[in-house]
């Protein structure tokens, strides 16, 4: 059979299975039975994105089968063959959706997770745009060498890629020594080949979430995935017709397929690489993914893929901080002649000096010097300690400043990891990430209890206090420069954040000081200064120079922005925002919901549904994406009356922002315990009940002018 014949045979086989699956489900449950994937605002995402159709019932799936048939036109034409591949993707989505229609958790008995919810995709937005996740690998089939497969997956892991497993590779990898799970960026999806659609769905929803693609715009969708989603497919073992057809669908979306057997090659799209020692190299080159690997003199792996690793109690060799000891960390700027580059000192007992579990106090002092270094950059560099330490395989870091908590696992210790290796990592990565401002780095790792306690009082706490006072003095009024951030434009081409001292980036990761440091590190990079000139409306936060900067950075897609208003030209959102704010006219205020909250809010929509109206770099008056920290800002909704307009938040979010929000409300309105006046899901989600609660609490929003 020719390649075309194989693809068409596979697409017809997938269609036949989809028809049979739908017919069987309709016979069992009826046409009106609900069909939905969990945790998404995008219906059945592939069908919705490609056609604009929202599938709600088993009966609707019969319409979707018509879409499949329309894509299969059997001619010896590459374009039509790729469309047939897309039909296989739609068939797979239909089959998988029926699984969820017939069971609340169809993957309960498998190690795979099945459908990937929207919040996970949004959480991946920042590492994808920053390059912490440089690519997405999809591994399908069965490899005849478990060890070779494990080596390939570990190679992707060490390079920071996000890897999805489908088929028998799931068990093969899980039976090896590869660390598996979302926190390790190696994710088992499912055994059936149709489960591959859940990975395709991730790419499709990236276009909807971040790219503002309109449902039904199939050419735009394909262009987006080709240009902006850095994915590829590795197949292992014999390829049946359905797998080949699914591969054609991947190629149609711009994802090259690399097989470990002889295949009829399509340059840049379908590639044979039987030498598995070259699989990773071939795959990265095919997708144009460039990896900058930093070799560190440590005995364990170092990669962003280990950032989410948790060292459980039974696996702990050594622990610093938490309830048993003191642990703190500090980046300290010094003059050039005070720092000896690459001097690493361990002062006090090392972890191999006693039997596990080892509990010691810890101070990590990173002294830096550089001709372009500024005191304002100290906290920026210091926050990166959290990531650098977490990137070490077998090491966990939580907290910062003098509430740090670090665990070193038994496996890491057995491989030879010692405290000096923390110093090696901090030394190398400070130079790597901050080389433009840092010329010299030395590190002290201190476990001597008396010294840890004395230096905390004499050095660390005074430094923290001075920084806090400096940050408290930084307001939008006290600076003459804001910063633009267009880091997320790789996914959301028209989105631009404007970063001010009182409004951080909506992802929660970029403060004004971060943006200032980023400009120094890369003068032509994502963050650029904006002169705070040409004030048009200080209450709404409108400046002529800000508008010019946004116009230029968005290539004319956005020409005006109000930094302090949700109703007039609000700032755009990319899709990876931590929270979203939306107006509730009946309550004369707004709800604020974080992406971790999955239920319906008083505006009648979930976070995902709210976000689907707001992301992708568009301006949506009445809705606004933002960071958690912005909630307690005096500039939050300043034009509409400020934080006094907040009438509802999920309880977890309320508890998280309580201290800052209460302090702001006390200062602005002389209200005590304002957070207790805000409704949450444990009290009410129905609008009328929310209003009753607000009335009972005498919430200030009820006395304000109508918000609309």
N, C-alpha and C positions, 0 to 999 in steps of 0.2 A: 504494500500500500504506500502511496505517496504521503507526504506530510499533510497535504490538504485533506486527503481521504481520512487520515487518522483523526485529525481535528474534528471534521464533520461527524465521523462515527462517534467520537466522544461526546460531542455536544448533543447529538440525537439520543445517545444513551442516557445522558444526564437529564434531558427533557423527559424521556420515558419514565425515569425513576421519579422525577418531580410530579408528573401527572398521576402516577400510581399512588404516591404518598399523599397528595392532596385528595384524591378520590377516596382513599381509605379513611382519611381523617374526617372528611365531610360525612361519610357514611356513619362514622362513629359519633361525631359531635354535632353535626349539622352546619349549614352554611353560615349561620350567625355567630358561631363560636369565635371568641376573641383570638386574635393573633398579634403578638407583640414581643419584641426583645426587651429584656430588663435594663433599666438605667439609661435610656436614650430618649432624646426628644426628636429623633429623626426616623420614626416608624421602622420600616425595613430599609436600612440606609442605602443599600446599593440600588434598589428599585426606586426609592424616593429621589435619590440624587440624579439618576439617569433619566427618569421619566416625569418626576413631579408627582407621581401617584403615592398617596398614603394608604397603605394596606392595613386594614383594621380587623378583618374577619377571614375565615377560611374561604368564604365565597369570593372575597376580593382576590384571593390567590389564583382563582380561575382566570381573572383578568390578567394577572401577572404572567400566567402561562402563555397568554397571547403575545406578550412582550418577548418571551423567549423564542417563540416560533418566528416572530418577525425578524429576529437577528440571525437566523440560520438561512443563508442563501448559498447553496452549494455550487460555487464556481471556483476555478483555479485562479483565485485572486487573493493576494495577501491581505488586503484590507477586509474583504468579506470573511476570510478565515479568522482574522483577529476578532471580528464582530461575533463570529460563532463562539470564539473563546469567551467573549463577554456574556454570551447567552448561557454558557456553562456556569459562570459566576452567578447569574440570576437564578438558574435552576438550583444551585447549591444553597442560595439564600432562602429559596422557597422551602427546600427540604429541611434546612436547619430551623426555620421559623415554625414549621409543623412540630418539630421536637419540643419547642417551647410552648406551643399551643396545647400539647398533650401532657406536659409535665412542667411543674413549677421549677424544677432543677434537673434538666435532662443529663447534666454532666456530674451528678452527685456521685456516681459510681466510677468515675474516671478521674485520673489525676489532672486532666485538662480543665481549663476554666471556661471553655466555650466562648460565649459572647463577651466582648470587652466593653464595659460601660463607658459612657461619655466622660465621667469625672476622671477616669484613668487617662484617657486621651488628653484631656485638658492639663492634667498634671505633668504630662510628658512634653508639653509645649515649650517650656523654658529650656530644658536640657537639649531639645532638638534644635532650637534656634541658636543656642550658645555653642553647639558642637560637642557638648558633653555626651550626647548620643549622636554620633556622626552618621549613622545609617541603621537600616532595619533589615535583618536577615530572616528569611522564611525558609525553614528546613523541613523537607517533605519526603516521606518514603521510609525505606529501611536500608541501613548500611550493613554490608557484610563484615565490617570491622567496627565493633563498638569503641575500641580504643582510638581509632582514627577519627570517628565521628566526635568523640569526646574532645579530642585535641582541637578539632575545628571549632567546636562551640566555645571551648576555653579561649581560643585565639580571638574569636569575636568578642568574648566577654572582656578580655584584657585590653581590647581596643575600644571598649565602651559601647559597642553596638547593642541594639535591642534585638533579641533573637526569639522567634516564635517556632515552636515545634509542632508538627502534625504527623499523624501516622505512627508507625512503630518506632520512629525516632524518639517519641516521647518516652517510652520505656527504656530504650537503649541509653539515652542520656541520663535519665533518672537513676538507672542502675550503676552509672559510673560515678566518679568522684566530682562531677561538675555540680556546683551549687545552683539550685534551681528555684525560681520564684520571681515575682515582679520586682522584689527588692534586689535581685541579682541580675535583672534584665534578661533572664532566660525563662520564657513563659510557655509551658505546655498548653496547647489549645484543645486538641482532641484527636481521637484515633481515626475517624472517618475522613476520607479525602474532602468531603463537603465542608468539613470544619475550617478549611482554608479560607472560606468566605469571611470568617470572623477577623482574619488579618486584612483581607481586602477591605472590609468594612472600616477598619482603623484608618486606612489611607483615604477612603472615600469621605469619612467624617472629618478628617483633617481639612479637606477642601471646604466642607460646609462650615466647620467651626471657625477656622482661621482665615479662610480665603474668601468668605462671603460669596461663594458660588451659588447661583440660583438653581434650585431643583429643576431638573428637566434640561439643563444645559450640558448635554453629554460631551460635545466637543470641548467646552471650557473645562469640564471635569477631567477629561483625559489630558488636556494640556497642563492642568495644575499638577496632577499626580506625576506626570513625566518630568516636570521641571522642578517640583518643590518637595516631593516625598522621596527620600533617598533609599528606596527599597530594592531588593533583589531576591531571587528564589534559588535555593540549592535543592536539587532532587537527587535521591540516592536509590539505587536499585532499578529494576525493570520499570518501564513506564507503560501503564495501560492507556487505553484511548481516552478515558476521562481525565487522567492526569495530564496528558499531552494537551487536551483541549483547555483544561484549566490553566496550563502554562501559557497557552495562546492568549487567554484573557489577561494574565499578568503582563505579558509583553505588550498588549494593547494599552495597558495603563502605564507603560514605560518602565516596567520592572524586568530586567534581563533574567533569563533562566539559565543556570549552569548545571549541567547534568554530569554524572560520573560514568556514563556509558556513551557509546557511539550514538549520535543523533544527527539528523540532517541539519547542519548548522545554518543559522541566520545571523550574519555578522552583527555583533553588538546586542543581539537579542536572545538567540538560542545558541548556547556554547557547550561544547563537549570538553570536559577537563577530567580525564581519568586518573591523573596523578593527584591524589588527595592532599599531598603536601603543598600543592599549588592552588587548592580550591579557594582559600581565603584571598590570596593575591589576585587570582583571576576574577573573583566576584567583585572585589573592591574596584578593580580597574574597569570592569564592565559598567559599573554604575558611576564611575568618576568620583569615588569617595577617597579622600586623602586623609591619612591618619598620621598624626604627629605623636609618636610614642616616645615617652621619656623613660630611659633606662635608669633605674635607681639602684644604688648599692644596698638593697634589702633582700632578705631571703623569701619574701612572699610577693604575690602579685600586687600591682598598684593600678587601679582603674576606677573610673567613675561608676562602673557597674557594681562596685561593692559598697556604694554610698549608703544603701538601705539595709545593709547587713546588720542583724541583731545578734549579739552574743548572749545566749541564754545562761541562766544561773549555773546549770550543770556543766556548761562548756567553758566557764571562766577560769583562766589561769591567774590573772592579776586584775585588780580593780582599783581605780583611783577616783575619789569623790563620792557622790551620793551620801548615804547616811553614815558610812564608816570612816571617812577621812575627808580632808580638805583637798580640793583641786582647783587650780586657777591657771589662766594663761594671759599673756601680755605681749603685745608688739610694742617695742620701745625704740623711738628714734634717738640716735646719737650722732655725734660728729664723726667724720671719716677716720680721724686718728684714734677714736675710741673703740672701733670695731675691727676685730681680726677676722677676715673672711674665712668661712668654712671651719671656724673653731666650734667644736661640739663638745660640751662638757656634761657628764653625768655626775651629779653631786649627791651622794647618799647611796643607799643600797639599791642594786639592780634587781630585777624580778627573778633572777636565777640564784639569789642568795638565800632563799627560803622556800619551804614547801608550799604548794598551792592548797587552797586559794590564797593568793598574796594580796594583802590590803595595805596600801601605802598612800601617804599624802603625795601631792604632785604639784610642782610649779613648772610651767613651760614659758621661758622668757626668750623671745626672739628679738635680738638687737639688730637694728637695720640702720644703714647709713647710705646716703646718696645725694648727689648734687641737686637732684630734682625732687627729693623727698620733702614732704611737708607734714607737720604734726597732724593736720586734718586727715591724712591718709592712714594714720595708725589704726583707727577702728575698722577701716575698710580692709586692710591687710589682716587684721586680727580675726575678723569674721571668716576669712578664708581658711583659718586653722581648722574649723569644723569640717570643711569639705576635704582638705588635704589628709587629715587623720582618718576620716571615714573612707577614703579611697583605698586605704590599706586593707588587703584581705586579712580577715581575722581580727580586726580592730574596730571597736565601736566608740563613737564620740557623740555625746549629747550635751546641750547647753553651751554656755560661753562665759567669758569673764571669770568670776569666782564662784560660778555654779556649774562648772564643767564636770562631766562624768565620763570616764573612759574605762573600757574593758578590753583586755587582751585575751584572746581565746587560746585554749590548749593547743589546737592545731598550729596556730601561728608560733607559739613558743617552741613546739617540737621541731618546727622548720628552722628555728634559730633566731626568731625575732626577739630583740632586746631593746631597752630604752634608747640606746644610741641611734637606733634606726628611726625613731620618731624625729630625732634631730636631723638625720640625713634627709628625710622627707621634707621637713619644714625648710631646711636650707635650700634644697633643690627647687622646690615649688615656689618659694618666694622669688628666687631668681627667674624662674621660668615665666611666672605670671606677672611679675612686677618689675621686670628687668629695666624698664624705662626709667623708673624712679629709684630703684634699689641697686646700689653698686656693691655693697658688702652686707653679709648676713652672718651672724653667729648665734648659736642656740645653747641655752642652759636648760638641762632637764634636772630638776631638784626633787629629791625624795626625802631629804633630811627634814624631819618634822619641825624642829626649831627654826630652821632657815626658811621653810615654806611659810610658817606663820609670821615670822618677823618681816619678811619681804612683802607679804600681803599687806601688812599694816603700813610699812614705810614706803613702798613703791607702788604696788598695784592699786590699792584703794584710792590714794590721792590722784593717781593718773585717771582712774575711772571717773572720779568726782569732777576733775577739771574738764574732761570730755563732756560729761553730762551738762555742765554749766555752759559750755561752748555750744552744745546742741540746743539747749533751751533758749539761748540767745539768738539762734538762727531762725528767723522768720522770713516770710516772703517780703516783708517790708524792709528788713535789714540787709538784704543783698541787692546787688545791681545786675545779677546775671541768673537766668534760669538755664536749663539744659534740655535739649531734645534727646529722645532715645528712639532709634528706629531699629533696634536689635531684632524685633519680631517681624520685620518686613520680609524676611525670607519665607514666611508663611502668610502674613497679612500685608500685602504690598502697599496698601494705602494708610496703614496705621502708624501714628506717631504719638508717643507719650511726651508730655511736657512735664519735666521734673522740677519741682520747687522744694524749698526747705520744708514746707508744710504739706506737700503732696508728693509721695513717692510713686514710683511706677506701679501700674495696676497689677503687675505680677507679684508685687511685694518684695522683689529682689533688688531693686535699684533705688537707692536714696539719692538726695542731692549731692552728698559727699561721694557716693559711689560714682555718680555721673561725672563729677569734677575729677575724680581720680582716673576714671576711664578715659577722659579727654587727654589727660597727661600721658597715660600709658599708650594711647593710640590717637594721635592728633587728628587723623582723618577717619576715625572709627565711628561707631554707632551713636556716641553721645557728643553733641556739639553745643557750644554756648549760644545763648540767646540774650541779647541785651534787653533788659527790662525797661523798654522805652516806648513812648507813644501811648500812654494810658488813655483808653477810651471809656472804660467803666471799671473802677476799682472794686465795686461791690460784686460784680459778676466775674471779675478776673479777665478782662479783655485788654490786650495790648497790641498795638499795631505791629511791633516787631515780632511778637509771638505768632500772630497770624501770618506774617511773611515767612517765618521759619517753617511753620506747619505746611503752608502752601508749597514751599520748595521741597520739603522733605517727603511730602506725599505725592509729588509730581502733579500737583494741581487737583488731586482728588478731594482734598479738604482745604478750604480757604479761610475759615473762621473757627475759632474755638473759644469757649468761655470756661476758664479753669475752675470756677466756683459755682457753676450752675448745672442743673440737670435738665432744665427746660429749654434753654437757649444755646444752641450749638455746643452740646456737651462734648467732652473729649472722646475720641474714638476708642474702641476696644479691639484687641486682637483675638481673644478667645481664651487666653491662659490667665485671665484675671482671677484673683482669690475670691472676690465677692461681687455681687451685683445688687444694685439698688433700683427699686422701681416704685413708682407713685401709686398710692392707694387713695384716690380722691375722696371716697366715702369717709375715710379716717383723717383726711386732711394732712396726710403725712406719707412716709415711705416705708417700705420693707427693705431690709438688708439681709441677703441670704448668701451663705458660703457654699462653695461647690461640693463640700462633703455632705450637705443636707439633701436627702433624696426625695423628700415628700413634697406635697403640694403646699404652696404658701397662700396667704390671704388674698393675693391677686389672682388666684385660680390657676397658677402655673407653677411647675417645678423650676428648680434652678436651670436645668437644661433647656426647658422651654423659654424661660426668660433670656437665657444666654443666646439662644438661636436667633433672637431678634436683635441682638446687640453686638455680637462679635464680628470679626472679619474686616475691621477698619471702617465701619459705617457709623454715622452719627444717628442716634435714635432718641429724640427728645422724650424725656420721661423715664429713661432707663440709662444706667451708667455702670460700667465695670470699674472696679477699683481694688486697691490692696486693703488688707485688714487694718493696717496701721492708720490709714486715712480716716477710719470711722471716728476716732477721737480727736481729729484735727479741727481747729477753729475755722478752717476754710471749707470743711465738708458742707456742701449745699448752702454756702453762705448767702447766695443770692435768694434762696427760697426760705431762709430763716434758720439755717444751720442744723446742728445735731438735734435740736428740739423737735425736728420733723420726724425723727426715727420712732416709729410706733410698733414695729414688730421685728424680731430677729430670732433665729434658732437659739435654743438655750445654750448649746455648746459655744456658739459664737459670742453670746452675751457674757458668759463666764470668762471667755478669753480676753475680751476688750474692756471688761468692767472697770478696772482701776483707772485706765486712761480716760475712758468715757465719763466716768463719774467726776474725775478731776476737772475735765473740760466744762462739764455742765455746771459745776460749782462756781468756776471762774466766770463763765459767760452769763449764767442766769441765777446764780445763788440758789441752786437746787441741790439738795442732798440726795444721795443714792438714786440718781436719775435712772440708772439701769433697771432698778426695780419697777419703774413706771412703764417699761417697755414690755409688751406682750411677747410670748413665745409659744411654741407648739404644745408645750405641756399645759398651757392655759386655754388657748383657743387658736383656731385657724380660720373659722368662719368670720367674715367681715363684721357681721352684727355683734357677734360675741366679743370680737376684738375691741369694737367701739365701746361696748359695755364695760370692759376691763379698763380701757383708757379713761372713761368717764369716772369710774370708781376711784382711779388713781389721780384724777385731776391732771391728766397729761397736758403739758403746755401746747401741744399741736392743736388741740381742740379750740384754743382761744386765739389762734392766729388767723390772719386773712386766708381766704381760700387759696390752696396751693395752685389751682388751675383756674 
